[in-house]
Amino acid sequence: MMPDMIMAIIAEGNDVYDCFKDEENCILSDRNPDGIPAWKMFSFNFGTDPNHPLGAKFTLFPHNMG
Protein backbone atom coordinates (compact mmCIF):
# COMPACT_ATOMS: atom_id res chain seq x y z
CA MET A 1 0.00 0.00 0.00
CA MET A 2 2.89 2.39 0.75
CA PRO A 3 5.94 1.05 -1.10
CA ASP A 4 7.73 4.41 -1.34
CA MET A 5 7.49 4.96 2.42
CA ILE A 6 9.10 1.62 3.36
CA MET A 7 12.88 1.94 3.29
CA ALA A 8 13.87 -1.52 4.55
CA ILE A 9 12.52 -4.70 6.07
CA ILE A 10 14.58 -6.59 8.65
CA ALA A 11 13.66 -10.24 9.24
CA GLU A 12 15.10 -13.54 10.39
CA GLY A 13 17.12 -15.26 7.68
CA ASN A 14 14.68 -18.17 7.38
CA ASP A 15 11.80 -15.74 6.87
CA VAL A 16 13.72 -13.95 4.12
CA TYR A 17 14.40 -17.26 2.35
CA ASP A 18 10.71 -18.20 2.68
CA CYS A 19 9.68 -14.87 1.18
CA PHE A 20 12.03 -15.35 -1.78
CA LYS A 21 10.35 -18.70 -2.48
CA ASP A 22 6.84 -17.20 -2.35
CA GLU A 23 6.51 -15.36 -5.67
CA GLU A 24 2.73 -15.11 -5.35
CA ASN A 25 2.35 -13.53 -1.90
CA CYS A 26 5.65 -12.04 -0.70
CA ILE A 27 8.56 -11.14 -3.00
CA LEU A 28 8.20 -8.73 -5.92
CA SER A 29 7.66 -10.78 -9.08
CA ASP A 30 5.67 -10.85 -12.31
CA ARG A 31 2.92 -12.70 -10.43
CA ASN A 32 3.09 -10.30 -7.46
CA PRO A 33 3.70 -6.72 -8.70
CA ASP A 34 2.89 -5.34 -5.22
CA GLY A 35 5.41 -7.62 -3.47
CA ILE A 36 8.49 -6.69 -1.45
CA PRO A 37 11.51 -5.73 -3.58
CA ALA A 38 14.46 -8.03 -2.84
CA TRP A 39 16.83 -5.10 -2.29
CA LYS A 40 14.68 -3.77 0.59
CA MET A 41 14.95 -6.98 2.63
CA PHE A 42 17.74 -7.55 5.15
CA SER A 43 18.33 -10.52 7.43
CA PHE A 44 19.75 -10.46 10.95
CA ASN A 45 22.31 -13.10 11.86
CA PHE A 46 24.37 -13.66 15.01
CA GLY A 47 26.74 -16.02 13.20
CA THR A 48 29.52 -15.15 10.78
CA ASP A 49 27.95 -16.56 7.62
CA PRO A 50 25.55 -14.56 5.42
CA ASN A 51 21.95 -15.60 5.94
CA HIS A 52 20.32 -13.98 2.91
CA PRO A 53 19.76 -15.14 -0.68
CA LEU A 54 21.59 -12.02 -1.96
CA GLY A 55 24.61 -12.57 0.29
CA ALA A 56 26.56 -10.75 2.97
CA LYS A 57 25.70 -7.22 1.83
CA PHE A 58 22.11 -7.91 2.84
CA THR A 59 22.90 -9.61 6.17
CA LEU A 60 23.16 -7.54 9.36
CA PHE A 61 25.72 -8.79 11.87
CA PRO A 62 25.71 -7.48 15.47
CA HIS A 63 28.92 -6.03 16.81
CA ASN A 64 29.96 -6.61 20.41
CA MET A 65 30.20 -3.13 21.88
CA GLY A 66 31.18 -4.34 25.38
Backbone atoms as SQL, in Angstrom:
CREATE TABLE atoms (id INTEGER PRIMARY KEY, chain TEXT, resi INTEGER, resn TEXT, atom TEXT, x REAL, y REAL, z REAL);
INSERT INTO atoms VALUES
  (1, 'A', 1, 'MET', 'N', 0.806, -1.194, 0.000),
  (2, 'A', 1, 'MET', 'CA', 0.000, 0.000, 0.000),
  (3, 'A', 1, 'MET', 'C', 0.854, 1.264, 0.000),
  (4, 'A', 2, 'MET', 'N', 2.032, 1.215, 0.647),
  (5, 'A', 2, 'MET', 'CA', 2.891, 2.393, 0.752),
  (6, 'A', 2, 'MET', 'C', 4.331, 2.040, 0.405),
  (7, 'A', 3, 'PRO', 'N', 4.587, 1.547, -0.790),
  (8, 'A', 3, 'PRO', 'CA', 5.937, 1.054, -1.104),
  (9, 'A', 3, 'PRO', 'C', 7.023, 2.119, -1.043),
  (10, 'A', 4, 'ASP', 'N', 6.711, 3.366, -1.360),
  (11, 'A', 4, 'ASP', 'CA', 7.735, 4.406, -1.340),
  (12, 'A', 4, 'ASP', 'C', 8.096, 4.841, 0.072),
  (13, 'A', 5, 'MET', 'N', 7.238, 4.553, 1.046),
  (14, 'A', 5, 'MET', 'CA', 7.494, 4.955, 2.424),
  (15, 'A', 5, 'MET', 'C', 8.304, 3.911, 3.199),
  (16, 'A', 6, 'ILE', 'N', 8.370, 2.694, 2.694),
  (17, 'A', 6, 'ILE', 'CA', 9.102, 1.621, 3.365),
  (18, 'A', 6, 'ILE', 'C', 10.524, 1.591, 2.823),
  (19, 'A', 7, 'MET', 'N', 11.480, 1.873, 3.698),
  (20, 'A', 7, 'MET', 'CA', 12.877, 1.944, 3.287),
  (21, 'A', 7, 'MET', 'C', 13.568, 0.584, 3.355),
  (22, 'A', 8, 'ALA', 'N', 13.225, -0.221, 4.367),
  (23, 'A', 8, 'ALA', 'CA', 13.867, -1.515, 4.545),
  (24, 'A', 8, 'ALA', 'C', 12.993, -2.407, 5.418),
  (25, 'A', 9, 'ILE', 'N', 13.186, -3.700, 5.248),
  (26, 'A', 9, 'ILE', 'CA', 12.523, -4.704, 6.070),
  (27, 'A', 9, 'ILE', 'C', 13.611, -5.585, 6.654),
  (28, 'A', 10, 'ILE', 'N', 13.605, -5.742, 7.974),
  (29, 'A', 10, 'ILE', 'CA', 14.579, -6.590, 8.650),
  (30, 'A', 10, 'ILE', 'C', 13.841, -7.806, 9.185),
  (31, 'A', 11, 'ALA', 'N', 14.334, -8.994, 8.847),
  (32, 'A', 11, 'ALA', 'CA', 13.665, -10.237, 9.241),
  (33, 'A', 11, 'ALA', 'C', 14.698, -11.306, 9.550),
  (34, 'A', 12, 'GLU', 'N', 14.243, -12.366, 10.171),
  (35, 'A', 12, 'GLU', 'CA', 15.097, -13.541, 10.391),
  (36, 'A', 12, 'GLU', 'C', 15.469, -14.123, 9.028),
  (37, 'A', 13, 'GLY', 'N', 16.649, -14.694, 8.942),
  (38, 'A', 13, 'GLY', 'CA', 17.117, -15.264, 7.681),
  (39, 'A', 13, 'GLY', 'C', 16.166, -16.272, 7.079),
  (40, 'A', 14, 'ASN', 'N', 15.608, -17.159, 7.906),
  (41, 'A', 14, 'ASN', 'CA', 14.684, -18.168, 7.383),
  (42, 'A', 14, 'ASN', 'C', 13.442, -17.521, 6.789),
  (43, 'A', 15, 'ASP', 'N', 12.972, -16.432, 7.396),
  (44, 'A', 15, 'ASP', 'CA', 11.798, -15.739, 6.868),
  (45, 'A', 15, 'ASP', 'C', 12.106, -15.071, 5.529),
  (46, 'A', 16, 'VAL', 'N', 13.312, -14.556, 5.386),
  (47, 'A', 16, 'VAL', 'CA', 13.715, -13.949, 4.121),
  (48, 'A', 16, 'VAL', 'C', 13.759, -15.016, 3.024),
  (49, 'A', 17, 'TYR', 'N', 14.352, -16.171, 3.329),
  (50, 'A', 17, 'TYR', 'CA', 14.399, -17.263, 2.345),
  (51, 'A', 17, 'TYR', 'C', 12.985, -17.720, 1.976),
  (52, 'A', 18, 'ASP', 'N', 12.102, -17.814, 2.958),
  (53, 'A', 18, 'ASP', 'CA', 10.713, -18.205, 2.678),
  (54, 'A', 18, 'ASP', 'C', 10.031, -17.191, 1.776),
  (55, 'A', 19, 'CYS', 'N', 10.280, -15.909, 2.004),
  (56, 'A', 19, 'CYS', 'CA', 9.680, -14.869, 1.182),
  (57, 'A', 19, 'CYS', 'C', 10.188, -14.961, -0.260),
  (58, 'A', 20, 'PHE', 'N', 11.482, -15.225, -0.428),
  (59, 'A', 20, 'PHE', 'CA', 12.035, -15.350, -1.785),
  (60, 'A', 20, 'PHE', 'C', 11.390, -16.500, -2.545),
  (61, 'A', 21, 'LYS', 'N', 10.997, -17.548, -1.842),
  (62, 'A', 21, 'LYS', 'CA', 10.352, -18.704, -2.483),
  (63, 'A', 21, 'LYS', 'C', 8.899, -18.423, -2.844),
  (64, 'A', 22, 'ASP', 'N', 8.273, -17.477, -2.166),
  (65, 'A', 22, 'ASP', 'CA', 6.840, -17.198, -2.352),
  (66, 'A', 22, 'ASP', 'C', 6.651, -16.039, -3.336),
  (67, 'A', 23, 'GLU', 'N', 6.644, -16.377, -4.616),
  (68, 'A', 23, 'GLU', 'CA', 6.510, -15.360, -5.666),
  (69, 'A', 23, 'GLU', 'C', 5.071, -14.907, -5.878),
  (70, 'A', 24, 'GLU', 'N', 4.132, -15.508, -5.194),
  (71, 'A', 24, 'GLU', 'CA', 2.732, -15.111, -5.353),
  (72, 'A', 24, 'GLU', 'C', 2.247, -14.187, -4.242),
  (73, 'A', 25, 'ASN', 'N', 2.862, -14.272, -3.043),
  (74, 'A', 25, 'ASN', 'CA', 2.350, -13.526, -1.904),
  (75, 'A', 25, 'ASN', 'C', 3.371, -12.651, -1.185),
  (76, 'A', 26, 'CYS', 'N', 4.650, -12.767, -1.501),
  (77, 'A', 26, 'CYS', 'CA', 5.647, -12.043, -0.703),
  (78, 'A', 26, 'CYS', 'C', 6.609, -11.213, -1.555),
  (79, 'A', 27, 'ILE', 'N', 7.513, -11.856, -2.259),
  (80, 'A', 27, 'ILE', 'CA', 8.559, -11.144, -2.998),
  (81, 'A', 27, 'ILE', 'C', 8.002, -10.509, -4.269),
  (82, 'A', 28, 'LEU', 'N', 8.580, -9.398, -4.675),
  (83, 'A', 28, 'LEU', 'CA', 8.198, -8.735, -5.919),
  (84, 'A', 28, 'LEU', 'C', 8.494, -9.664, -7.093),
  (85, 'A', 29, 'SER', 'N', 7.498, -9.896, -7.926),
  (86, 'A', 29, 'SER', 'CA', 7.662, -10.780, -9.084),
  (87, 'A', 29, 'SER', 'C', 6.610, -10.416, -10.131),
  (88, 'A', 30, 'ASP', 'N', 6.690, -11.073, -11.268),
  (89, 'A', 30, 'ASP', 'CA', 5.674, -10.853, -12.307),
  (90, 'A', 30, 'ASP', 'C', 4.288, -11.219, -11.803),
  (91, 'A', 31, 'ARG', 'N', 4.213, -12.261, -10.983),
  (92, 'A', 31, 'ARG', 'CA', 2.923, -12.702, -10.431),
  (93, 'A', 31, 'ARG', 'C', 2.486, -11.864, -9.235),
  (94, 'A', 32, 'ASN', 'N', 3.399, -11.110, -8.640),
  (95, 'A', 32, 'ASN', 'CA', 3.091, -10.303, -7.463),
  (96, 'A', 32, 'ASN', 'C', 3.722, -8.908, -7.621),
  (97, 'A', 33, 'PRO', 'N', 3.110, -8.050, -8.455),
  (98, 'A', 33, 'PRO', 'CA', 3.698, -6.722, -8.700),
  (99, 'A', 33, 'PRO', 'C', 3.686, -5.806, -7.473),
  (100, 'A', 34, 'ASP', 'N', 2.926, -6.137, -6.451),
  (101, 'A', 34, 'ASP', 'CA', 2.890, -5.340, -5.218),
  (102, 'A', 34, 'ASP', 'C', 3.749, -5.954, -4.118),
  (103, 'A', 35, 'GLY', 'N', 4.584, -6.930, -4.458),
  (104, 'A', 35, 'GLY', 'CA', 5.412, -7.625, -3.470),
  (105, 'A', 35, 'GLY', 'C', 6.575, -6.786, -2.976),
  (106, 'A', 36, 'ILE', 'N', 7.338, -7.359, -2.060),
  (107, 'A', 36, 'ILE', 'CA', 8.487, -6.689, -1.451),
  (108, 'A', 36, 'ILE', 'C', 9.688, -6.791, -2.391),
  (109, 'A', 37, 'PRO', 'N', 10.299, -5.667, -2.755),
  (110, 'A', 37, 'PRO', 'CA', 11.508, -5.727, -3.577),
  (111, 'A', 37, 'PRO', 'C', 12.641, -6.417, -2.813),
  (112, 'A', 38, 'ALA', 'N', 13.385, -7.261, -3.481),
  (113, 'A', 38, 'ALA', 'CA', 14.456, -8.032, -2.840),
  (114, 'A', 38, 'ALA', 'C', 15.489, -7.131, -2.185),
  (115, 'A', 39, 'TRP', 'N', 15.786, -5.990, -2.792),
  (116, 'A', 39, 'TRP', 'CA', 16.828, -5.098, -2.286),
  (117, 'A', 39, 'TRP', 'C', 16.402, -4.312, -1.047),
  (118, 'A', 40, 'LYS', 'N', 15.143, -4.432, -0.631),
  (119, 'A', 40, 'LYS', 'CA', 14.682, -3.774, 0.593),
  (120, 'A', 40, 'LYS', 'C', 14.657, -4.725, 1.781),
  (121, 'A', 41, 'MET', 'N', 14.991, -5.993, 1.559),
  (122, 'A', 41, 'MET', 'CA', 14.951, -6.985, 2.628),
  (123, 'A', 41, 'MET', 'C', 16.355, -7.260, 3.160),
  (124, 'A', 42, 'PHE', 'N', 16.479, -7.254, 4.476),
  (125, 'A', 42, 'PHE', 'CA', 17.742, -7.552, 5.146),
  (126, 'A', 42, 'PHE', 'C', 17.491, -8.617, 6.204),
  (127, 'A', 43, 'SER', 'N', 18.456, -9.499, 6.387),
  (128, 'A', 43, 'SER', 'CA', 18.328, -10.516, 7.434),
  (129, 'A', 43, 'SER', 'C', 19.280, -10.186, 8.566),
  (130, 'A', 44, 'PHE', 'N', 18.949, -10.680, 9.745),
  (131, 'A', 44, 'PHE', 'CA', 19.745, -10.464, 10.948),
  (132, 'A', 44, 'PHE', 'C', 20.346, -11.797, 11.343),
  (133, 'A', 45, 'ASN', 'N', 21.654, -11.840, 11.569),
  (134, 'A', 45, 'ASN', 'CA', 22.307, -13.102, 11.864),
  (135, 'A', 45, 'ASN', 'C', 23.384, -12.897, 12.925),
  (136, 'A', 46, 'PHE', 'N', 23.361, -13.732, 13.964),
  (137, 'A', 46, 'PHE', 'CA', 24.371, -13.661, 15.011),
  (138, 'A', 46, 'PHE', 'C', 25.632, -14.437, 14.648),
  (139, 'A', 47, 'GLY', 'N', 25.568, -15.258, 13.624),
  (140, 'A', 47, 'GLY', 'CA', 26.737, -16.020, 13.201),
  (141, 'A', 47, 'GLY', 'C', 27.636, -15.194, 12.305),
  (142, 'A', 48, 'THR', 'N', 28.583, -15.856, 11.661),
  (143, 'A', 48, 'THR', 'CA', 29.517, -15.152, 10.782),
  (144, 'A', 48, 'THR', 'C', 29.210, -15.374, 9.307),
  (145, 'A', 49, 'ASP', 'N', 28.292, -16.272, 9.008),
  (146, 'A', 49, 'ASP', 'CA', 27.948, -16.561, 7.615),
  (147, 'A', 49, 'ASP', 'C', 26.749, -15.725, 7.180),
  (148, 'A', 50, 'PRO', 'N', 26.724, -15.278, 5.927),
  (149, 'A', 50, 'PRO', 'CA', 25.553, -14.555, 5.422),
  (150, 'A', 50, 'PRO', 'C', 24.311, -15.444, 5.494),
  (151, 'A', 51, 'ASN', 'N', 23.203, -14.852, 5.829),
  (152, 'A', 51, 'ASN', 'CA', 21.954, -15.598, 5.936),
  (153, 'A', 51, 'ASN', 'C', 20.883, -14.896, 5.112),
  (154, 'A', 52, 'HIS', 'N', 21.209, -14.684, 3.820),
  (155, 'A', 52, 'HIS', 'CA', 20.317, -13.979, 2.911),
  (156, 'A', 52, 'HIS', 'C', 20.579, -14.488, 1.501),
  (157, 'A', 53, 'PRO', 'N', 19.547, -14.650, 0.688),
  (158, 'A', 53, 'PRO', 'CA', 19.757, -15.135, -0.680),
  (159, 'A', 53, 'PRO', 'C', 20.670, -14.235, -1.526),
  (160, 'A', 54, 'LEU', 'N', 20.740, -12.940, -1.197),
  (161, 'A', 54, 'LEU', 'CA', 21.586, -12.023, -1.961),
  (162, 'A', 54, 'LEU', 'C', 22.978, -11.850, -1.356),
  (163, 'A', 55, 'GLY', 'N', 23.268, -12.558, -0.267),
  (164, 'A', 55, 'GLY', 'CA', 24.611, -12.568, 0.285),
  (165, 'A', 55, 'GLY', 'C', 24.857, -11.644, 1.465),
  (166, 'A', 56, 'ALA', 'N', 26.134, -11.451, 1.760),
  (167, 'A', 56, 'ALA', 'CA', 26.564, -10.746, 2.969),
  (168, 'A', 56, 'ALA', 'C', 26.163, -9.277, 2.998),
  (169, 'A', 57, 'LYS', 'N', 26.071, -8.634, 1.854),
  (170, 'A', 57, 'LYS', 'CA', 25.702, -7.216, 1.831),
  (171, 'A', 57, 'LYS', 'C', 24.278, -6.976, 2.320),
  (172, 'A', 58, 'PHE', 'N', 23.492, -8.028, 2.400),
  (173, 'A', 58, 'PHE', 'CA', 22.105, -7.914, 2.845),
  (174, 'A', 58, 'PHE', 'C', 21.876, -8.619, 4.185),
  (175, 'A', 59, 'THR', 'N', 22.968, -8.977, 4.855),
  (176, 'A', 59, 'THR', 'CA', 22.901, -9.611, 6.168),
  (177, 'A', 59, 'THR', 'C', 23.471, -8.660, 7.209),
  (178, 'A', 60, 'LEU', 'N', 22.712, -8.409, 8.268),
  (179, 'A', 60, 'LEU', 'CA', 23.155, -7.542, 9.363),
  (180, 'A', 60, 'LEU', 'C', 23.771, -8.393, 10.451),
  (181, 'A', 61, 'PHE', 'N', 25.013, -8.066, 10.821),
  (182, 'A', 61, 'PHE', 'CA', 25.719, -8.792, 11.870),
  (183, 'A', 61, 'PHE', 'C', 25.884, -7.877, 13.084),
  (184, 'A', 62, 'PRO', 'N', 25.512, -8.331, 14.281),
  (185, 'A', 62, 'PRO', 'CA', 25.706, -7.481, 15.465),
  (186, 'A', 62, 'PRO', 'C', 27.188, -7.372, 15.808),
  (187, 'A', 63, 'HIS', 'N', 27.540, -6.272, 16.398),
  (188, 'A', 63, 'HIS', 'CA', 28.923, -6.029, 16.808),
  (189, 'A', 63, 'HIS', 'C', 28.953, -5.919, 18.324),
  (190, 'A', 64, 'ASN', 'N', 29.843, -6.625, 18.944),
  (191, 'A', 64, 'ASN', 'CA', 29.960, -6.606, 20.405),
  (192, 'A', 64, 'ASN', 'C', 30.574, -5.265, 20.835),
  (193, 'A', 65, 'MET', 'N', 29.740, -4.451, 21.461),
  (194, 'A', 65, 'MET', 'CA', 30.199, -3.133, 21.882),
  (195, 'A', 65, 'MET', 'C', 30.802, -3.150, 23.292),
  (196, 'A', 66, 'GLY', 'N', 30.738, -4.297, 24.004),
  (197, 'A', 66, 'GLY', 'CA', 31.179, -4.339, 25.381),
  (198, 'A', 66, 'GLY', 'C', 32.520, -4.858, 25.518);
